[in-house]
Amino acid sequence: MKKKVQIGAKEMISLMVLFEMGTSMMSIPGRNAGKDAWIAILISTVLGAMLFVCYGSLHRRFPNLLMTQYCRTLLGKKAGSTLAFLYIVFFLYGGARDLRDTGILIADRTLQHTPLTVICGLMVVLVMYVVYLGIEVAGRTAIIMLILLLLLGLATNILILLAGIVDMGNILPIAEHGWQPIWQVVYSQAVMLPYGEMVTFAMILPTLKKEYRANGIGISAILLGGLLLSIITLSNVLALGEDVFKRATYPLLTMISKVEISDFIDRVDVIGVMSVIIFDFFKILIFYYAAVKAAEDVLRIPYHKLILPFGLIMLVSCVLMALNYQDHLQTGELVLKWLFPYLPCFFLSCC
């Protein structure tokens, strides 16, 4: 008899926080709000927690069913199967997009002469291997990685303070241009990225041990991740100033690269690169796992037989989805504004 996959609260929270931080650390959602971006993230975190209540409520109604399964229960076989298939596409697109983001970062910062296809291919192989081992292994690994990353983050913030690059005047006056710019980015960017994407966990919640409540776990993880992301954003603004913060390709790495204490400590941006890669890896992993599990349910093909073909699909999509980095960013903005807001509609209508 096949053993049922189950993960505990610590594993689920760790996976959620790593997913939530993911590419958000690299791109900083809500940057169009300038020095008030950290406020936009705090507001979005509260809205994201409210959105997750819908996911958790449906899980409570159907505790043993994947999201693709209760889609058919609620909408009927045809409409439910169509929606489930669209979510497979969404999971694959999300994973491929984050894979490209990570590949571009690695190629830009560490492996300048290595083709993007090779970098992304190696990461896909690692993702496939972890998914083959199972979500339980991913959850246990997530706990270790999250603790490590939190310690690295604490050490980095101490170095930033010691380096004397923090200027409290960079955030003043707060809401200088009013609240309208803040609310605009909350709607168009900061809620959907990453909280709209957390619909992905509707494919993982059935593995949560029954003694834990999904809403409690999800809200705790979202509030923790949102607080961390807001602190990171505030640190970026304090260290870089509004102008550099908005223009920098990777504000976090730009901030860390400014750390220089005497002639003893410098070039600590490698810590930032490593941290972002780990966060992104788990986000890609969760997207990929959700896609494989959804396809297993919809297509009636055993889970392990889908790992290789879906890995190849994600890799090819990652390489071909954009002609260049600017095209990649523009496509992301369009998808974030016009597609992502519709993803939670099913949950909002049913919870």
N, C-alpha and C positions, 0 to 999 in steps of 0.2 A: 504493500500500500504506500502510495506516494505521501511523503511527509509534507504537511501544510507549512508554507512559508510564513513566518511571523517575525516582526521586529518590534522592539520596545520603544518607549517614549524618548529616551536619549538618542537612539539612532534616528528616529523620525525627525526630531528637532534639529539634529546636526545636519541631516540631509536638506531640510527646509532652509536653514540659515545659509548653508553653502550655496544652494540654488538661488536664494534671494539676493545674495551678494554678487555671485556670478559675474557677468559682464557689467553689472551696475557699478562695480568698483572702477572699471576701466572707463566707461562712458559717462558716468555720473548723470542719471536721469534728472531732468529739470534744470539743466545748466542755463537754459534761456532766462531763468529768473535771476541770473547773476549771483550777487553776494547773498541773496535770499533763498538760494536753492536748498539750503539745509532746512528752511522752514517748509518749503514745498514738499520735501521728503517726509518730514514729520506728519504733515497733514495727509499725505498719500498713504503713510503707514497705517494710520487710523482707518482710512477708507478701505485699504487692502485687507485689514483684519475683519472689517464688516463684510467684505466680499467673500472672504474665506468661510464665514459662517454659513453661506449658502452651500459651499462644497461639503462642509461638515454635516449640515442638516440632511442632505441627500444621502451621505454615507450612513447617517444614523437610521434612515429609513430602509436602506439597502446595504446592511453592513458586510455582506458576503459577496456583493456584486461589484464588478469593475464598472467604471463610468460608461463604457461602451455597451455593457449589458443592460444597465437600467435605462439607457437611452431607448432601447427597443421596448422595454416594459412601459415606459411613459408615453412614447411617441408612436408606438406601433413598429412592426418589423421593417417596413420599407423606409419610412422617414427616419427611424432610429438608426438603421444600418447606414443610411446616407450620411447622417450627422457623425456617426462613429468613424466612417471612412474619412470625412473631412478633418476630424481630429488627428487621425493618423498622419495626414499630410501636414497638419500644423506642427505636430511633434517633430517630424522629420525636418521641416523647414527651420524650426527653432533651433534644433540641434546643429544643423548644417550652418546656419548663420553664426551661431556662437563658436563653432569650430573654425570658421573662417576668421572671426575676430581674434581668436587665440593664435591661429597660425600667422596672421599678419603681425601681431604683437611680437611673437617669437622671432619671426624673420626680420623685423625692424630693430629689435633690441639685442639679440644674441646670435642668431644664425643668418647673418646678412647674405651669405652666398649659397644658402640652401633653398632649393625650389619650394614654393608654398605647398605643392602637391605632396612632397616627401614629408614635410613637417606635419601636415594634416593627416597623412596616411599613417604615420607612426602613432599619432594620438588616437585615431580611430581603432587601430589594432589594440591599443591598451584599453580603450572603452569597451570593445567587444569582449576582451578577456574578462574584465570585471563583471560585465553583464552575464557572461557564461557562468561565472562562479555564483552569481545570484545577488539579489538585493540585500540579503542578510549580511553578506561579506561587505558590500558597499556601505551599509549602515555602520558596521563596526569600524571600518576604515574612516568613515566620516567623523566619528567621535574623536579619533586620534588627530586627524588633520585639522579639525576645528580648534581643538585645544592648542595645537602648534601655531596656527595662524593667529589666534588671539594673543598668545605670548609674543609672537613676532610684531604684531600690531602695537602692543604695549611698549615694547622696546623701541620701536620706530618713533612713536610719539614722544618718548623721553628724549631721544636723540634730536628730534625736531625742536623741542623746547630748549635743550642745551645749546643747539646751534644758533639760537637767537634770531630765527627768521620769522617768528610769529609777530604780527602787528595787529593789535585789537582794533585799531582804527579802520582796518579793511572791511569790517562788517557794519560800520556805522555810516549813516543812520539806517536802522532797520526799516525795511519796507519803504525806502526812500521814494519810490515811484508808485506807491499805493499797493493794494492787494490784488488788483486785477492781473498784473503779470504773473503773480504767484499762482493764482487760481487757473490761469490759462495753461501753465505747464503741468499743474496737477492733473488736469483733464487730458491734455494731449500727450504727455510723456510719463510722468512719475507714477501714476496709478497703474497703467497698463504694463509698464516695465519697472519692476518685475511681477507685480501682484496679479495682473491679468494672466500672466504666464503660469502662475501657480495652480491653475486648473489642471496642470499636469499631475498634481498629486492626487487627483481623483482616481488615477490609475494605480496609486500606491497605497492609499488609505486602507483598502481591504486587508493588507498585510499587517496592519497595526494590531497588537495584542488587544483582546477584547476588554481588559480591565482599564484601558485608557480611553479617554474621550477625544475624538478627533478635533472638535472645536477648541478645546483647551490646549491641546498640543499645537495646533496650527496658529492660534492667536499668540501664544507665547513665543513661538519661533518668529512670527512676523514682527512682533514688537521688538524683540531682541535684534533681529537683522536690520530693521528700520532704524533703530537707535544707533547701531554701529555705522550704518551707511550715512546717517545724518552727521555723526561725529567726524567721519572721514571727510565729508563734504565741507563741513565747517573748518576743519584743519586746512583743507586746500585753499579756501578763501582767505583764511588768516595768514597763510604763508605766501600765497602767490598774488593776492589782490584780485579784484573782480575782472580786470581786463585780461590778464594772463590766464586766469581760471577758465574764462569763457573760450579763449582762443586755443588753448593747449590741446593737442590730440589726446594725450593721456595725462590729465591733471595730477593724478596720484603720483605717477612716476616723475613728473616734472618737479613736484614738491619734494619728493625724497631725494632727487638728484642734487637739490640745493643744500643738503646736509653736509657740512664740512666742519669738523671740530679739530682745530689746530692742524697738524700734519699727521694726526694719528688715525682719525676716522673720516673716511670719505668713500665715494662710490658705493653707497649703501643702497642704491636703486635696484641692485640685484635682488634684494629682499622683496621689494615691491613687485618685480617681475615674477619671482617665484610664487608669491602669494596670489597674484592675479591668475597665473596659470593653474594653480590648484583649485581656486574657486571656479574658474571656467570649466575645468575638467569635470567637476561634479555636476555642473549644470548640463553640460553636453551628455553626460552619463544618464542623468534622470530623463532628459528628453528622449534619448535613445531607448532606454528601458521601457518608457511609456509607449513609444511607437511599436516596439516589438510585441509587448503584451496586448496592445489594442489590435494589432494585425493577427495575432494568434486567435483572438476571440472572433474577429470579423471574418477572416479568411479560413478559419478552421485548419490552420497549419501549425504543427508543433513548434513551440517557442524556440527551441535550439536550432531548428532548421531555418529560422528567419534571421539569425544573428549575422551571418556572413553577407547575404544579399542586402540586408538593410544597412550594414556598414558600408558596402560599396555604393549604395544609393546616396547615403549621406555624404560620402567623400566626393563623389562626382558632382552632387548638387552644390557642395561647398565651393568647389573650384570654378564651376560654370555660372554661379548665380549673379556674378557682377564682372564687368570688364576691368574695373579698377576700384581703388579704395573710395574715391569720391562717389562713384556710382553705387557702391555698396552702402554708403551712409544715406544717400538720397532714397534708395529703395527701402531701407530700414525705417526712415521717417514716414514714408507713405504707408507702409504696412502698419506701423505703430498707430497712426492717426485714423486710418480708414478700415482696417481689418480687425485689429486686436479688440476694440470696444465691443464687437459683436460676439466674441468668444464666451463671455460669461452670461450671455442672454438666456441660454437654456437653463442655467442654474438659477438665475434671478427669477425666471418665470415659474420654476418648479418648487423652489424652497419655501 
